[in-house]
Amino acid sequence: MEETKQKTEPDQVDEPSSEGEQVTEKPAVKQRSPRRKVAELEEAIAALKVELEQEVDRRLRVMAEYENYRRRTQAEFGQMIQEAGERIIRQLLPVMDDFERLFNNELPEGELEALRRGVELIYKKLDAVLAAEGLQPIAVLNQQFDADIHEAVAQVDDPSHPAGTVVAEVEKGYR
């Protein structure tokens, strides 16, 4: 027995044949010519080249922006350090002026107490300037020695103090 096929739309199923099988017609596949394939690939390559150039350009711009940001923040930081130093110097200038006035004035005999009071006033002014900048003295006398904040000059056996206690301060420490 011979089967007959009816022409149908692609993906459309024919009626079952007498043997119970369904016959379908496959859609026609267009064969592209090799020249057309080459042209399509060349177009894809050209598009990828354009995309690559755009990405390279974008990357260079991002790198340039980062370098500009780094330079700008470095310059701003340097400026901030300079301004802080200038501010402290401006605050210390009156202290220097006081010392100059002290050295330029001759004191009559027996005025040692007046000299001491003058130096003490200048010291207090300097201490106030440094405290305003956040400098705080570290209390050490009669404290347990701490290698993180103290520097030992000598070790002394003193029965009136427990071992490891700071008994004298050679130079004041600050934080």
C-alpha positions in Angstrom: 0.0 0.0 0.0 1.3 3.4 -0.9 1.2 6.4 1.4 0.1 9.7 0.2 1.3 13.0 1.7 -0.6 16.2 1.7 1.3 19.4 1.6 0.7 21.4 4.9 1.9 24.4 6.6 5.2 23.9 8.5 4.7 22.4 12.0 1.2 21.2 10.9 0.5 17.5 11.4 -1.0 15.4 8.5 -3.8 13.1 9.2 -2.6 9.7 10.4 -2.0 7.2 7.6 -3.6 3.9 7.4 -0.9 2.4 9.5 -1.5 4.7 12.4 1.6 6.9 11.9 1.6 10.6 11.7 3.7 12.2 9.0 4.9 15.7 9.4 6.6 17.9 6.9 9.7 19.6 8.2 10.0 23.3 7.5 12.3 24.2 4.7 15.6 25.3 6.0 17.1 28.2 4.1 20.6 27.4 3.2 22.8 30.5 3.6 25.5 30.9 1.0 29.1 30.9 2.3 29.4 34.5 1.2 26.4 35.5 3.3 27.8 33.7 6.3 31.2 35.5 5.9 29.3 38.8 5.6 27.3 38.2 8.8 30.5 37.2 10.7 32.3 40.3 9.4 29.4 42.4 10.6 29.5 40.7 14.0 33.3 41.2 14.2 32.9 44.9 13.4 30.2 45.3 16.0 32.4 43.6 18.6 35.3 45.9 17.6 33.2 48.9 18.2 32.0 47.5 21.6 35.6 46.8 22.5 36.7 50.3 21.6 33.9 51.7 23.7 34.9 49.6 26.7 38.5 50.5 26.3 37.6 54.2 26.2 35.3 53.8 29.2 38.0 52.0 31.2 40.6 54.7 30.3 38.1 57.4 31.4 37.5 55.6 34.7 41.2 55.2 35.3 41.7 58.9 34.6 38.9 59.9 36.9 40.4 57.8 39.7 43.9 59.3 39.1 42.3 62.8 39.3 40.5 61.9 42.5 43.7 60.5 44.0 45.6 63.7 43.1 42.9 66.0 44.4 42.5 64.2 47.7 46.3 64.1 48.2 46.4 67.9 47.5 43.5 68.5 49.9 45.1 66.4 52.6 48.4 68.3 52.2 46.5 71.6 52.3 44.7 70.5 55.5 48.0 69.6 57.1 49.5 72.9 56.2 46.6 74.9 57.4 46.6 72.9 60.7 50.3 73.7 61.2 49.8 77.3 60.3 46.9 77.6 62.9 49.1 76.1 65.7 52.0 78.4 64.7 49.7 81.4 64.9 48.6 80.4 68.3 52.2 79.9 69.5 53.4 83.3 68.2 52.1 85.2 71.2 53.9 82.8 73.5 57.1 83.5 71.6 56.5 87.2 71.9 56.1 86.9 75.6 59.5 85.1 75.9 61.1 87.8 73.8 59.7 90.5 76.0 61.0 88.6 79.0 64.5 88.3 77.6 64.6 92.0 76.4 63.6 93.4 79.8 66.3 93.8 82.4 65.3 92.8 85.8 66.5 94.7 88.9 68.5 92.8 91.5 66.2 90.6 93.7 63.4 90.3 91.2 63.9 86.6 90.8 60.3 86.0 92.0 58.9 88.3 89.4 60.9 86.5 86.7 59.5 83.1 87.9 55.9 84.4 87.8 56.5 85.8 84.3 57.8 82.5 83.1 55.0 80.6 84.8 52.4 82.8 83.0 54.1 82.1 79.6 54.1 78.4 80.5 50.4 78.4 81.3 49.6 80.2 78.0 51.6 77.6 76.1 49.9 74.8 78.0 46.5 76.3 77.1 47.4 76.4 73.4 48.5 72.8 73.4 45.5 71.6 75.4 43.2 73.4 72.9 44.9 71.3 70.2 44.1 68.1 72.1 47.5 67.5 73.8 47.0 65.9 77.2 49.7 65.1 79.7 50.1 61.5 80.8 50.0 61.0 84.5 52.8 58.6 85.5 54.0 59.1 89.1 53.0 56.3 91.4 51.4 54.4 88.4 52.2 50.9 87.4 54.8 50.9 84.6 53.2 50.3 81.2 55.7 49.7 78.3 53.1 50.9 75.8 53.0 54.5 77.2 56.1 54.8 79.4 59.8 54.8 78.6 62.1 53.5 81.4 65.3 55.3 81.9 66.4 53.4 85.0 65.1 50.8 87.5 65.3 51.7 91.2 64.7 49.5 94.2 62.5 51.5 96.5 60.9 49.7 99.4 58.3 52.4 99.8 56.8 51.6 96.4 55.7 48.2 95.0 57.8 46.7 92.2 57.1 48.1 88.7 55.9 51.5 90.0 57.0 54.7 88.4 58.8 56.7 91.1 60.2 59.7 89.1 59.4 61.5 85.9 62.4 62.7 83.8 60.3 64.1 80.9 56.6 64.6 80.8 54.7 62.5 78.3 51.7 63.6 76.2 49.0 62.0 74.1 
